[in-house]
């Protein structure tokens, strides 16, 4: 109640301040970015808490009135003109050079901070400011494509958002059928891996005894999940998604469940892209499930491979001969996996080893794993456990990965070791079954060279 009272009081002060601002000067719909920049300068130069809160709210409201071109101009001006105070920075550098000490180092640190960081902090004081700034960063990300001049601004925004959305502020909640409808609607809307078709489909994913869904929330976005994970409790490790999502499936009795399957992880806030909560989410959900169900002994994903087909068709380092390239043209035919068993078997002998190569050997020009999902799980200490042939026969799954899915195993005692090996040496933790497929690929490459 105290928080609600304070929020209402702050909103009232802000609204009264905005009324005074409007009396002092017009705010018509025809404003451009220059007027908004002037208001930002005034916000930075002001000292009063109440007037600053009102002015911050006015800045955010006027930002909404800008079109795409106006927003680009606004961001470009913040990047160009709201950097560090150069005079103060030069003085701090000279002081540090002449007689370095801790005090001068502190002065140098504060002098080097761009003015736009303080502007963003002050905008965050407005009622609803945190949510508005997350949405503003989503706009910035869309306008950054092909515009490197905005990179410094984005780094500053990410720096602050990373602090405000620190793991210590996040709250884990279980999502079930009693969760408020406005939150459930967001689960349907933001599911990014396996589409939720309707309310009945959602209920099948969160209501049965062998299903769980968890989400991270932030106090300033109380009714907006930041990221959520869907979990299936099973007896064994699944190799295909369809049986898990089938409408007529039989729930697994909870006393027989030994495996927790993380089959979908979705981010809901585009503006928080690059600020990772996923590793914390998985680890906390594992702890939550272990407390509730001590008999669970396997924690594993059933994950898509969204970059595989694009790599197969476009990369220069795909180890394929001419005959195999002709064979892979069959993947463009509808229902290739259904109509011809012999063709499917031939494709499997080529694609499974190629998938192992894709994960264990293929890299981007910057030396990173090609697949975004693999980067996430391997980077968080999981082990690439199994490549699942025809694990996802949905149109999306066939289009992105020729139906291939994978299991990443989270073994708590190995997570730290796997993470360190990947972060420091670029080593991929993989099971013997996956490594065996890579050896098959090596033998196939040798046969190609000899033929």
C-alpha positions in Angstrom: 0.0 0.0 0.0 2.9 2.4 0.8 4.3 1.8 -2.7 0.9 2.5 -4.3 0.4 5.6 -2.2 3.9 6.9 -3.2 3.3 6.2 -6.9 -0.1 7.9 -6.8 1.4 10.9 -5.1 4.3 11.1 -7.6 1.8 10.9 -10.5 -0.3 13.7 -9.0 2.8 16.0 -8.5 3.9 15.1 -12.1 0.5 16.0 -13.6 0.3 19.3 -11.8 3.8 20.1 -12.9 2.9 19.2 -16.5 -0.1 21.6 -16.3 2.2 24.4 -15.4 4.6 23.5 -18.2 1.7 23.7 -20.7 0.7 27.1 -19.4 4.2 28.3 -19.8 4.5 27.2 -23.5 2.4 25.4 -26.2 2.8 21.7 -26.9 1.1 21.3 -30.3 1.1 18.1 -32.3 3.3 19.7 -35.0 6.4 19.9 -32.7 9.7 18.6 -34.0 12.7 17.0 -32.4 14.4 20.3 -31.7 11.7 21.3 -29.2 12.2 18.0 -27.5 15.9 18.5 -27.3 15.4 21.9 -25.7 13.2 20.3 -23.1 15.9 17.7 -22.4 18.4 20.5 -21.9 16.1 22.1 -19.4 15.6 18.8 -17.6 19.3 18.3 -17.2 19.8 21.9 -15.9 17.0 21.7 -13.4 17.4 20.8 -9.8 13.8 20.6 -8.4 12.6 17.0 -7.9 8.9 17.8 -8.5 9.4 20.0 -11.5 12.0 17.5 -12.8 9.5 14.6 -12.5 6.9 16.7 -14.4 9.4 17.7 -17.1 10.6 14.1 -17.5 7.0 13.0 -18.1 6.5 15.8 -20.6 9.7 14.7 -22.5 8.4 11.1 -22.7 4.9 12.3 -23.9 6.3 14.5 -26.5 8.6 11.8 -27.7 5.5 9.8 -28.5 4.3 12.5 -30.9 7.4 12.2 -33.1 7.3 10.2 -36.3 10.1 7.8 -37.2 12.2 10.6 -38.8 11.8 12.8 -35.8 12.8 10.0 -33.4 15.9 9.3 -35.5 16.8 13.0 -35.3 16.3 12.9 -31.6 18.5 9.9 -31.1 21.2 11.3 -33.4 21.3 14.5 -31.4 21.6 12.6 -28.1 24.5 10.6 -29.6 26.2 13.7 -31.0 25.5 16.5 -28.5 24.9 14.8 -25.2 28.3 13.2 -24.6 30.8 14.0 -21.8 31.4 17.7 -20.9 34.7 18.0 -22.8 36.1 20.9 -20.7 35.5 19.0 -17.5 36.9 15.8 -19.0 40.1 17.6 -20.2 40.6 19.1 -16.7 40.2 15.8 -15.1 42.7 14.2 -17.5 45.3 16.8 -16.8 44.8 16.4 -13.1 45.3 12.7 -13.4 48.4 13.0 -15.5 50.1 15.6 -13.2 49.5 13.7 -10.0 47.6 10.4 -10.2 45.6 9.5 -7.1 42.3 7.9 -6.1 40.5 11.2 -5.9 41.6 12.3 -9.4 40.6 8.8 -10.8 37.2 9.3 -9.3 36.9 12.8 -10.8 38.0 11.4 -14.2 35.4 8.6 -14.0 32.5 11.0 -13.4 33.8 13.6 -15.9 33.9 10.9 -18.6 30.2 10.0 -18.2 28.1 11.2 -21.1 25.4 13.7 -20.2 22.8 11.5 -21.9 23.2 8.9 -19.0 22.1 11.5 -16.5 19.3 12.5 -18.9 18.1 8.9 -19.0 18.3 8.6 -15.2 16.1 11.7 -14.9 13.6 10.4 -17.5 13.3 7.3 -15.4 11.9 9.4 -12.5 8.7 10.0 -14.4 5.7 7.8 -13.5 6.0 4.8 -15.8 9.4 6.0 -16.9 11.1 2.6 -16.8 8.6 1.0 -19.1 8.7 4.0 -21.5 12.5 3.8 -21.7 12.4 0.1 -22.5 10.0 0.9 -25.3 12.2 3.8 -26.4 15.2 1.4 -26.7 13.1 -0.9 -28.9 12.7 2.1 -31.2 16.4 2.8 -31.0 17.3 -0.8 -32.0 15.1 -0.6 -35.1 16.7 2.7 -36.2 20.3 1.5 -35.5 20.4 -0.8 -38.5 22.9 0.7 -40.9 23.5 3.7 -38.5 26.7 3.1 -36.5 26.6 6.6 -35.1 23.9 5.5 -32.6 26.0 2.7 -31.1 27.5 4.9 -28.4 24.0 6.0 -27.3 22.8 2.3 -27.3 25.8 1.3 -25.1 24.8 4.0 -22.5 21.1 2.9 -22.5 22.2 -0.7 -22.1 24.5 0.2 -19.3 21.7 1.8 -17.3 19.1 -0.8 -18.1 21.5 -3.6 -17.1 21.7 -2.0 -13.7 18.0 -1.4 -13.3 17.2 -4.9 -14.5 19.8 -6.6 -12.3 19.0 -10.1 -11.3 18.6 -8.9 -7.7 15.5 -6.9 -8.8 13.8 -9.7 -10.7 11.0 -11.8 -9.2 10.2 -15.3 -10.4 6.5 -16.2 -10.5 4.8 -19.3 -11.7 2.2 -18.8 -14.4 -0.9 -21.0 -14.2 -4.5 -20.8 -15.0 -5.3 -18.6 -12.0 -2.8 -15.9 -13.3 -4.5 -12.6 -14.3 -5.8 -12.7 -17.9 -3.8 -9.7 -19.0 -0.6 -11.6 -18.2 -1.8 -14.8 -19.8 -2.6 -12.8 -23.0 1.0 -11.7 -23.1 2.2 -15.3 -22.8 0.1 -16.1 -25.9 1.3 -13.0 -27.8 5.0 -13.3 -27.1 5.5 -17.1 -27.4 8.3 -17.1 -29.9 9.2 -20.8 -30.4 6.0 -22.8 -30.7 2.9 -20.7 -31.5 0.1 -20.8 -28.9 -3.0 -20.9 -31.1 -5.8 -20.0 -28.6 -6.8 -20.1 -24.9 -7.4 -23.8 -25.0 -3.8 -24.3 -26.3 -2.5 -22.1 -23.6 -4.4 -24.1 -20.9 -2.9 -27.3 -22.2 0.6 -25.9 -21.6 0.2 -24.4 -18.1 -2.7 -26.2 -16.4 -2.0 -30.0 -16.4 -0.2 -31.6 -13.5 2.9 -32.3 -15.7 3.2 -28.8 -17.0 4.9 -25.7 -15.6 5.4 -22.1 -16.8 7.6 -19.5 -15.0 8.4 -15.9 -15.7 10.6 -13.1 -14.4 9.0 -9.9 -13.5 10.4 -6.5 -12.5 8.8 -4.2 -9.9 8.5 -1.3 -12.4 6.8 -3.6 -15.0 4.7 -5.5 -12.5 2.2 -6.9 -15.0 4.6 -7.4 -17.9 6.7 -10.7 -17.9 10.3 -10.0 -19.1 11.0 -13.6 -20.1 9.2 -16.9 -19.6 9.9 -20.6 -19.9 7.6 -23.5 -20.5 8.4 -26.8 -18.9 7.1 -30.3 -19.6 7.6 -33.0 -16.9 8.3 -36.4 -18.5 9.5 -39.8 -17.7 12.3 -39.8 -20.3 14.1 -37.3 -22.6 11.9 -36.4 -25.5 13.2 -36.2 -29.1 10.2 -34.5 -30.8 8.0 -31.5 -29.9 4.7 -32.8 -31.4 4.0 -35.4 -28.6 4.6 -32.7 -25.9 2.1 -30.3 -27.5 -0.5 -32.8 -28.7 -4.1 -31.9 -27.7 -5.1 -35.5 -26.9 -1.9 -36.5 -25.0 -2.2 -38.3 -21.6 -0.6 -36.3 -18.7 2.3 -38.0 -17.0 1.5 -38.9 -13.4 3.7 -36.6 -11.3 5.1 -39.4 -9.2 6.6 -40.9 -12.4 8.2 -37.8 -13.7 12.0 -37.8 -13.7 12.8 -35.3 -16.4 12.1 -31.5 -16.7 12.1 -30.4 -20.3 12.6 -26.7 -21.1 10.9 -26.6 -24.5 10.3 -22.9 -25.0 12.0 -19.7 -23.7 10.6 -16.4 -24.9 11.6 -12.8 -24.3 8.8 -10.3 -24.3 10.6 -7.0 -24.2 12.4 -6.1 -27.4 13.9 -3.1 -25.7 15.8 -5.4 -23.3 17.6 -7.2 -26.1 21.2 -8.1 -25.2 20.4 -7.9 -21.5 20.3 -11.6 -20.6 18.1 -13.0 -17.9 17.7 -16.4 -19.4 20.6 -18.2 -17.6 19.3 -16.9 -14.3 15.8 -18.0 -15.2 16.7 -21.6 -16.0 18.9 -22.0 -12.9 16.2 -20.6 -10.6 13.5 -22.7 -12.2 15.7 -25.8 -11.8 16.1 -25.0 -8.1 12.3 -24.4 -7.8 11.5 -27.7 -9.4 14.0 -29.6 -7.3 12.4 -28.3 -4.1 8.9 -29.2 -5.4 9.8 -32.5 -7.0 13.0 -34.1 -5.5 12.7 -37.1 -7.7 13.5 -35.1 -10.8 17.1 -36.0 -11.9 17.4 -34.7 -15.5 17.0 -31.1 -16.6 17.2 -30.7 -20.4 15.9 -28.6 -23.3 14.2 -29.6 -26.5 15.4 -26.7 -28.6 15.0 -25.4 -32.2 18.0 -24.9 -34.5 16.9 -21.6 -36.2 20.1 -21.0 -38.2 20.8 -24.4 -39.6 19.2 -24.2 -43.1 20.4 -20.6 -43.7 24.0 -21.8 -42.9 23.5 -24.8 -45.1 22.4 -22.7 -48.1 24.6 -19.6 -47.7 27.8 -20.4 -45.8 31.1 -20.9 -47.6 32.4 -23.5 -45.2 29.7 -26.2 -45.6 31.5 -29.5 -46.3 29.4 -30.8 -49.2 30.1 -32.5 -52.5 28.2 -31.9 -55.7 26.1 -35.1 -55.3 25.1 -34.2 -51.8 24.1 -30.7 -52.8 21.8 -32.1 -55.4 20.4 -34.5 -52.8 19.7 -31.5 -50.4 17.6 -29.8 -53.1 15.0 -32.4 -52.1 14.4 -30.3 -48.9 12.6 -27.7 -51.0 9.9 -30.2 -51.9 6.8 -30.2 -49.7 6.4 -33.3 -47.5 9.8 -34.6 -48.4 10.0 -36.3 -45.0 6.7 -38.1 -45.5 6.5 -39.5 -49.0 9.8 -41.3 -49.6 11.4 -43.4 -46.8 14.5 -44.0 -48.9 15.0 -40.3 -49.6 14.5 -39.5 -45.9 17.1 -42.1 -44.9 19.6 -40.7 -47.4 19.0 -37.1 -46.2 19.5 -38.3 -42.6 22.9 -39.7 -43.3 24.0 -36.4 -44.7 22.2 -33.9 -42.4 22.9 -35.4 -39.0 26.7 -35.2 -39.4 26.3 -31.8 -40.9 24.4 -30.7 -37.9 27.2 -31.9 -35.6 29.7 -30.0 -37.7 27.4 -26.9 -37.6 27.5 -26.9 -33.8 31.1 -28.1 -33.1 33.1 -26.6 -36.0 31.2 -23.8 -37.9 31.7 -20.3 -36.7 30.7 -16.7 -37.7 33.4 -14.3 -39.0 33.8 -13.1 -35.4 34.5 -16.7 -34.2 31.1 -17.2 -32.5 28.8 -20.2 -32.7 26.5 -19.6 -35.7 23.3 -20.7 -34.0 21.8 -18.1 -31.5 20.0 -20.8 -29.4 23.3 -22.8 -29.2 25.2 -19.6 -28.1 22.6 -19.1 -25.3 22.6 -22.6 -23.9 26.3 -23.5 -24.4 27.3 -20.1 -23.0 25.2 -20.9 -19.9 27.0 -24.1 -19.3 24.8 -26.7 -20.9 26.0 -29.7 -22.8 24.9 -30.5 -26.4 23.4 -33.9 -25.6 21.6 -35.1 -28.7 20.6 -34.2 -32.2 17.0 -35.1 -32.8 16.1 -36.1 -36.4 12.7 -34.8 -37.5 12.0 -33.4 -34.1 9.9 -30.5 -35.4 7.8 -31.1 -38.4 6.0 -27.8 -38.3 6.4 -25.6 -41.3 8.7 -23.3 -39.3 10.8 -26.2 -38.1 11.2 -27.7 -41.6 12.0 -24.3 -43.1 14.6 -23.3 -40.5 16.3 -26.6 -39.6 15.0 -29.4 -41.9 13.0 -30.6 -38.8 16.1 -31.1 -36.7 15.9 -30.2 -33.0 18.5 -30.7 -30.2 18.7 -31.5 -26.5 20.9 -29.3 -24.3 21.6 -31.0 -20.9 21.9 -28.9 -17.7 23.8 -30.9 -15.2 24.3 -28.6 -12.2 27.7 -30.0 -11.2 29.1 -29.4 -14.7 27.5 -26.0 -15.6 30.4 -23.8 -14.2 33.0 -26.0 -15.8 31.3 -26.1 -19.2 30.7 -22.3 -19.1 34.4 -21.6 -18.3 35.6 -23.9 -21.0 33.5 -22.2 -23.6 34.2 -18.7 -22.4 37.9 -19.1 -22.1 38.9 -21.7 -24.8 35.8 -21.8 -27.0 35.3 -25.5 -26.2 31.8 -26.9 -26.8 30.6 -29.4 -24.2 29.1 -32.3 -26.2 28.0 -35.9 -25.6 29.8 -38.8 -27.1 26.8 -39.4 -29.4 27.2 -35.9 -31.0 31.0 -36.3 -31.2 30.5 -39.6 -32.9 28.4 -37.9 -35.6 31.2 -35.4 -36.1 33.6 -38.3 -36.7 31.1 -39.6 -39.3 31.3 -36.2 -41.0 35.1 -36.5 -40.9 35.1 -39.9 -42.6 32.7 -38.6 -45.2 34.9 -35.6 -46.0 37.9 -38.0 -46.4 35.9 -40.2 -48.8 35.0 -37.0 -50.8 38.6 -36.1 -51.1 39.7 -39.6 -52.2 36.9 -40.0 -54.8 
